[in-house]
Amino acid sequence: MRKASEQPWRTAIPSLNVVATSTVFQQDHNGYTHQDPGMLGHLADKKPEFIREYLPADANTLLAVFHKILNDRQKINLVVSSKHPRAQWFTMDEAKELVDNGLKMIDWASTDFGDEPDVVIASSGTEPTIESLAAISILHKKMPELKIRYINVVDILKLRSQTLDTRGLTDEEFDMYFTKNKPIIFAFHGYEGLVKDLFFDRHNHNLHVHGYRENGDITTPFDMRVLNQMDRFDLVKSVVKNLPNAEKYAQIVQEMKGMIAKHNQYIRDEGRDLPEVENWKWEGLK
């Protein structure tokens, strides 16, 4: 594609669109053969002008992504999306904004109200978004005074520095989203190194990524997340431990450890995930 694009007589060709639907955090029956989200990292190493990677969290965002990529030329687009029934998080307008801008602060899942947050929680991917929102719900119930900013990232490579990719956010834009020094808890669909690379040239290195840690198994969907510490309980623990006054909330950490122990016992006794996990729904921040 690079060489062809240098020839003025070659017409731009429609993009190659790769759709990955057997997501690492929702296996059910596929097992080890499908537990490798490495395509994200592999393509990210290619020429940035030709590569796009989208991780829509719901159906509306997936539709907005497809509207964009089906009209693309001279690109390789990787779309990672679950084929399982999922909650609808975003309106069509929100979904279009997410895809157009690559990411968005989600007001209805944030409690900073435009102020400097105490913590930034970000997610990229279907299951990471579910777990991040569940973690925010737990945190708000237990720490209503905590100022949380939630960011959903659909176009993960949009986080690149403009020195590497002209589409990337400027440092000023990046700091507006992620702040210069507040703790960032980032739930990610793929290997953690990709997100760490994206943050390398930025001001804020107070980054704590929860992605795939090569802890695969043939187990329940939620247990795959627990094994890789990309579950709601570990995300809550990560938030609390990275607050300046973490010792004040030590009891919350113990409660989350208790929930993980309860989960581990339940799946061995029942062969399925906890009812409060399987039946969880977003209740809003009251």
N, C-alpha and C positions, 0 to 999 in steps of 0.2 A: 504493500500500500504506500509506503514511504516513497519508493522509487517511482511507482506509477504516478503519484501526485506531482512529481517533478516534471512530468511530460505534459506540455500544454495541450497536446492533441488527444489526451485521454479524458473521457467523460467521467465525472464523479459517479461512483457506483453506490447502490443501496448498502446500508450497513449490514454487517453480520451480527445478528442478535442471538445471544446464548442465554437460555433460561434454565437456571438451576432450581429445581423444586424439591429434591430430597435433602432437606436442610439437616445439618449436623445435630441440631438440638431437638429434632422431632423425628425419630427413626421408626419406632413401633416394631417393624419386622425386618428392616434392611440390615441392621447391624453394622459391623466394622467396615464393610465395603463402601458405605456411603458416609463415613465419618471423617471427612477431610475437606475443609473449606479452603484449601490451598489455592484454588483458582483465583481468588481475590488477590492474593499476594503475587502470584505468577504474572497475571496481566498487568498489575500495577507497576511492574518493572519494565514494561514496554514503553515505547514512545508516547508521552502524555497526550499529544494532539490527536492520537487515534483511539485512545482507550477511555471508556466510561464504565463506571460500576455503580449500579443502583440497588438499593436494599429497601424496597417499599414495605411498610409495616401493615398495610391493609389493602382492601380491594380498590378503594378510590385512588389511592396513591399508585397502585399497580396500573390502573387504567391511565392515569396521567403520565406515567413512565412510558407506557406503550404508545400513547399518542405522540410522544416526543421521539422515541427511537424509530418508529416506523416511518418517520419523515426525515431521519438522519441520512447523511451520506458520508462515505469514507470513514466509518467508525467501526470499532468492535465494541458492542455493548453487552456487558454481563449483567443480568437481572437475577437476583437471588430472592425467591419468594416462596412461601409455603403453599402447598396444595391442599392443606387442611382447612376446614371451616375456622374462620377467625373473626374476632370482634371488629367492628367498623369504628376506627378512632377519629378519622378526619373527615370534615366536609369536603365536597368536591373543590370548593374554592381554596381551602387549606391545602388540599393535596396538590393542586396546580401550583400554589405558591412554593410548597416544599420542593417540587420538581424543578420549577423555574430557578429558584435560588439555591437549591441543593440541600438546604437545612432551614430550620425555623425554630424560634423560641415558641413553645406551646403555652399560651397564657392559662388555659384551663387546667393545666397540670403543674403550674408554678405558683409559688407563694411569695415571690420577691416583689411583686407589684411594681416592677420597673426600677427598684432600688438595687444596690449592690447585694448580691446573694451571699449566703453563708456557704453554700455548696452548689456546684453545677452537676446535674445528672444528665448524661447524654446517652442516646441509644441509636444503634444502626442495625436494622434487621427486624424480622418479625418477632421471634421469641425474645430477643433483647428488649424490644419495646414493651412486650407484655410484662416482663420481669421488672423493668424500670418503673412502669406505672404502678405495679403492685407494691414495689418498694416505697415509692412516693406516698402511696396511700397509708402504708404502715407508719412511715416517718411522721406524716402529718397528724396521725392519731396519737402518737406517742410523744411528739415534739412539736406541738402546734406553733410554737414561736420560731421554729427554724425557717429561714428564708431559702427556699429551694428554687432554682431555675432549671427547667427541663427543656432540653433541646433534642429534637428529632433530626437525624441526619439520613437523607436518602441517597444523595450523591457523595459517597465517601471521599472521593478524590478531590472534591471541591475544597477540602481542608488543607490541601497542599499550599505551600508558599508560592507566591507569584514568581519567585526566582527560579522555580522548577517547572511551573505550569502557569501559563498566562491566565487560565480560568480561575486560579486559586484566589482565596480571600487575601486581601491586604492585611498587614499586621494590625492596623486600626480596626478593621472589620472583625478579625479573629478575636481581638481583645474585647470588643463589644459583646460578642457572644460568650466567650469563655473566661473573661476577666484576665488580669495579669498574674494573679497569685492564689485565687481561691481553689480549694480542692475540687478536682473534676473526677467524677466516677463515671467511667465510660463502659457501657455494656455493648459488646460487639459480636457480630455473627462469626467472624473469622479468627485467625490467629492474631494474638495481641500485638505482635511486632509491627504490623502494618500501621496501627493507630499510633504507636510510639514513634514510628518514623515520621508520620504526618505532623506530629507535635514537636519534632526535634528542633526546627528552626524558629519556633515560636517563643514568646516570653514566658508563658505559663508552663512550667514543667511539674507542677503539682498534680500529676496525672496518675490515675489508678485504673488500669484497664482490666475488665473482666470479659474475656473472650474464650475461644476454644484452647484448652491447655493439654490437648492430646490425651485426655482421660476418657477414652471411649469404652463402651460396653453394650451388651444387649440387655436393655433395661427399660424402665418407664420413661416417658418423655421428660417429666420434671426431674427425674434422677440424673439424666444426662446434663441438665443445667447445674444440679447440685455437685456432681462429680467435677465439673469445671469451674465451680464457684461463680457461675453466671446466673444464679437464682436470686429471688427477691430477698431472702434472708441474709445471704452473703453480701448483697448490695447494701442492705441496711447496715450491716456490720462495718462495711468499708466506709460508709458515710460517717458513722459515729466515731470510728477510730481516727479519722482524719480531721475532725473538728478540733479547734484549739483547746476546748475544755472537755476533751473526750472522757476523762475520768468521771465527770458528772453523770454520764449516761451509761456507765458500765453495766447497769442492770439490763438495759436494752440489748446489749451484746450477748449477755447470758440468756436472755429470752430467745434470741435468734438461734443460738446454739441449741437450745432446747427444742426449737421447732425442727431444726435439721435432724436431731436425734430422733424425734417423733416420726419424721418422714422416713428415715432409714429403717426404723422398726416396722412402720406401716406397710411399706412396699414389700418387705419380706414376709409379712403375715398375710397380706391381701393380694399381692401381685398387681397393684394399681396405685395411682397417686392419691394423696390425701384429698378428701372431698372439698376442703377449703381451698385447695389448689385447682382441682378440676372444675369447680363451680364458681371460681372467683370472677367477679364483675367489677368494673370501675364504678365507684359510687360518687365520684366528684369530691372536691375539697370543700368541706363545710366550715 
